[in-house]
Amino acid sequence: MLSEKEHIRYQRQLILPQFGTEAQEKLKNAKVFVAGAGGLGAPVCYYLAAAGVGHLVVCDRDKVELSNLNRQILHSTKKIGTPKSDSAFDTLNTLNPEINIVPFNETIDNNSIAKMANSAHIMVDCLDNILTRRVLNRYSIKKNIPIMHAGIDGWNTQLTLINPPHTPCINCLFDDAKDSTEPKPVLGAVAGIAGTLQALETIKYIVGTNDISNTLIYLDSITLEFSKISIEKNKNCSVCGHL
């Protein structure tokens, strides 16, 4: 049941076609795990908190650095040296104190993932490395929790919903991917677009308004050209092929 304050806070989305009170209550009752509070995680967290996701779990093991601030808009110059998870909590709690925000300042691995993502309706992949993405992927398959994936490479953005066995898993798509220790080039606005799209599609998934299953959304930010690429599960995938 929405309170009077919630009706006022969310009134502009409550009057949206295909939204309304029922959708808002679904958001209020939802639990979302956001893996990463950096370039992607910042807009994801902002818009999920603003939209009224009732239980928002945010994990990042790093501290705020000066070089983060061209894109990681959850944080500020005053927060340099502060754990990103704590900085995220302060910013999001100021934005919307009516939701439950739980920060974790630790590494996401096979042991820690359960306490963070347990009973989540969806996980949001805002990571920058394939190793931790594989942790999310295994937990997704084990617990039947979908992942809203996004990634950026320079000017390019990609987005898809990972929801095995109905879709490919992360291993199906990125079996040969390897991590690099080199800094990745990124313009803040490109990360902002990717994270905003993730937040939008996460909200749509929760409220049941369409989804992007089995489709990879690709954006060239130079030309502003969107492409939709059909993707299929690898029946021989070593991680989800048994499903």
C-alpha positions in Angstrom: 0.0 0.0 0.0 1.4 3.4 -1.0 1.6 6.2 1.6 0.4 9.7 0.9 4.0 10.8 0.6 4.7 8.1 -1.9 1.7 9.1 -4.0 3.2 12.6 -4.1 6.8 11.5 -4.7 5.9 9.2 -7.6 2.9 11.1 -9.0 4.5 11.7 -12.4 5.1 8.0 -13.0 1.9 6.9 -11.5 0.0 8.7 -14.3 2.0 7.0 -17.0 0.1 4.7 -19.3 0.9 1.0 -18.5 2.1 2.0 -15.1 -0.1 3.3 -12.2 -0.4 2.2 -8.6 -0.1 -1.6 -9.3 3.3 -1.1 -10.9 4.5 1.3 -8.2 3.6 -1.3 -5.5 5.6 -3.9 -7.5 8.6 -1.6 -7.3 8.1 -0.9 -3.6 8.1 -4.7 -2.9 11.1 -5.4 -5.1 14.6 -6.3 -4.1 17.4 -5.4 -6.5 21.0 -6.2 -6.2 23.3 -3.7 -8.0 26.8 -5.1 -8.5 29.1 -2.1 -8.8 28.7 1.6 -7.8 30.9 3.1 -10.6 30.2 4.4 -14.0 27.2 2.2 -14.7 26.1 1.6 -11.1 25.8 5.4 -10.4 22.9 6.1 -12.8 21.4 2.7 -12.2 21.3 3.3 -8.4 20.1 6.9 -8.9 17.1 6.0 -11.1 16.1 2.9 -9.2 16.1 4.8 -5.9 14.2 7.7 -7.5 11.7 5.3 -9.0 11.0 3.8 -5.6 12.6 0.3 -5.6 11.8 -0.7 -2.0 15.0 -2.7 -1.3 18.2 -1.7 -3.0 21.4 -3.6 -2.2 24.6 -2.0 -3.5 28.1 -3.6 -3.5 31.4 -2.1 -4.4 34.8 -3.0 -2.9 36.7 0.2 -4.0 37.1 3.7 -2.6 36.3 6.9 -4.5 39.2 8.2 -6.5 39.7 11.5 -8.3 39.9 9.7 -11.7 36.4 8.3 -11.1 34.6 11.6 -11.1 34.2 12.1 -14.8 31.5 9.5 -14.8 30.7 8.1 -11.3 28.0 10.7 -10.4 27.0 9.1 -7.1 30.2 10.4 -5.7 31.8 13.8 -5.2 35.3 15.4 -4.6 34.5 15.5 -0.9 34.1 11.7 -1.0 37.5 10.9 -2.3 39.0 8.1 -0.1 35.5 7.0 1.1 34.3 3.5 0.2 32.0 3.7 -2.8 29.3 1.7 -1.1 29.2 4.2 1.8 29.2 7.2 -0.6 26.4 5.6 -2.6 24.3 5.0 0.6 24.7 8.7 1.7 23.7 10.0 -1.8 20.8 7.6 -2.3 19.5 8.0 1.3 19.4 11.7 0.8 17.6 11.3 -2.5 15.0 8.9 -1.2 14.9 8.1 2.6 11.7 6.1 2.2 13.4 3.1 0.7 15.7 0.5 2.2 19.3 0.8 1.0 21.9 -1.8 2.1 25.6 -1.1 1.2 28.3 -3.8 1.0 32.0 -2.8 0.9 33.5 -6.1 -0.1 34.5 -8.4 -3.0 31.7 -10.2 -4.8 32.7 -13.9 -4.9 31.2 -17.3 -4.7 31.0 -17.0 -0.9 29.7 -13.5 -0.5 27.2 -13.3 -3.3 24.5 -15.2 -1.4 24.1 -12.8 1.5 23.9 -9.8 -1.0 21.7 -11.2 -3.7 19.6 -13.7 -1.7 15.9 -13.3 -2.6 16.6 -10.6 -5.1 14.1 -10.2 -7.9 16.9 -9.2 -10.3 20.6 -8.5 -10.3 22.1 -5.6 -12.2 25.5 -6.1 -13.7 27.4 -2.8 -13.4 30.8 -4.5 -13.3 34.0 -3.9 -15.3 35.5 -7.4 -15.2 34.5 -10.8 -16.6 35.6 -12.8 -13.5 33.0 -11.2 -11.2 30.4 -11.4 -14.0 30.9 -15.2 -14.0 30.2 -15.2 -10.2 26.9 -13.4 -10.9 26.2 -15.8 -13.8 26.6 -18.9 -11.7 24.4 -17.5 -8.9 21.8 -16.5 -11.5 21.6 -20.1 -12.8 21.6 -21.6 -9.3 18.9 -19.4 -7.9 16.9 -18.5 -11.1 17.5 -14.8 -10.7 17.9 -12.8 -13.9 20.7 -10.3 -14.6 20.4 -7.0 -16.4 23.7 -6.8 -18.1 25.4 -3.8 -19.7 28.8 -3.0 -20.9 30.7 -0.1 -22.5 33.7 -0.1 -24.8 34.8 3.4 -25.7 31.9 5.0 -27.5 29.9 1.8 -27.7 27.2 0.4 -25.3 25.6 -3.0 -25.1 22.6 -4.2 -23.1 20.7 -7.4 -22.6 18.6 -9.4 -20.1 20.3 -12.6 -18.9 17.6 -15.1 -17.7 18.6 -18.8 -18.2 17.2 -21.1 -19.4 15.0 -18.7 -21.4 18.0 -16.7 -22.7 21.7 -17.2 -23.1 23.8 -16.9 -20.0 26.9 -14.7 -19.7 29.1 -17.6 -20.4 27.2 -18.3 -23.7 27.9 -14.8 -24.9 31.4 -14.1 -23.5 33.0 -17.5 -23.2 36.4 -16.3 -24.5 36.4 -12.9 -22.8 39.4 -12.0 -20.7 40.1 -9.1 -18.3 42.7 -6.4 -19.0 44.7 -4.4 -16.5 44.8 -1.4 -18.8 42.5 1.6 -18.0 39.4 1.5 -20.2 38.6 4.7 -22.1 35.2 6.1 -21.2 33.2 9.3 -21.5 30.9 9.9 -18.5 27.9 10.5 -20.7 28.3 7.2 -22.4 28.4 5.3 -19.1 25.3 7.4 -18.1 23.4 6.3 -21.2 24.2 2.6 -20.5 23.3 2.8 -16.8 20.1 4.7 -17.5 19.1 2.1 -20.0 19.8 -0.6 -17.4 17.7 1.2 -14.9 14.8 1.6 -17.4 14.9 -2.1 -18.4 15.2 -3.2 -14.8 12.1 -1.2 -13.9 10.2 -2.6 -16.9 11.2 -6.1 -15.9 9.9 -5.6 -12.4 6.6 -4.1 -13.4 6.1 -6.5 -16.3 6.2 -4.0 -19.1 8.0 -5.8 -21.9 11.6 -7.0 -21.7 14.6 -7.5 -24.0 15.0 -11.2 -23.6 17.2 -12.8 -26.4 18.1 -9.4 -27.8 21.4 -7.6 -27.5 20.9 -3.8 -27.7 23.9 -2.1 -29.2 24.4 1.7 -29.3 27.1 3.6 -31.2 27.2 6.8 -29.3 29.1 8.7 -32.0 26.3 8.2 -34.6 23.5 7.6 -32.1 22.5 4.4 -34.0 20.8 1.6 -32.1 21.0 -2.0 -33.3 19.0 -5.0 -32.0 20.8 -8.2 -32.4 19.1 -11.6 -31.8 21.1 -13.9 -29.5 20.7 -17.6 -28.8 21.6 -19.9 -26.1 24.7 -22.1 -26.7 23.3 -25.6 -26.2 26.8 -26.8 -25.4 27.5 -24.1 -22.8 29.6 -25.5 -20.0 27.6 -23.4 -17.4 24.0 -23.5 -18.5 23.9 -26.2 -21.2 22.4 -28.7 -18.7 19.2 -26.6 -18.2 
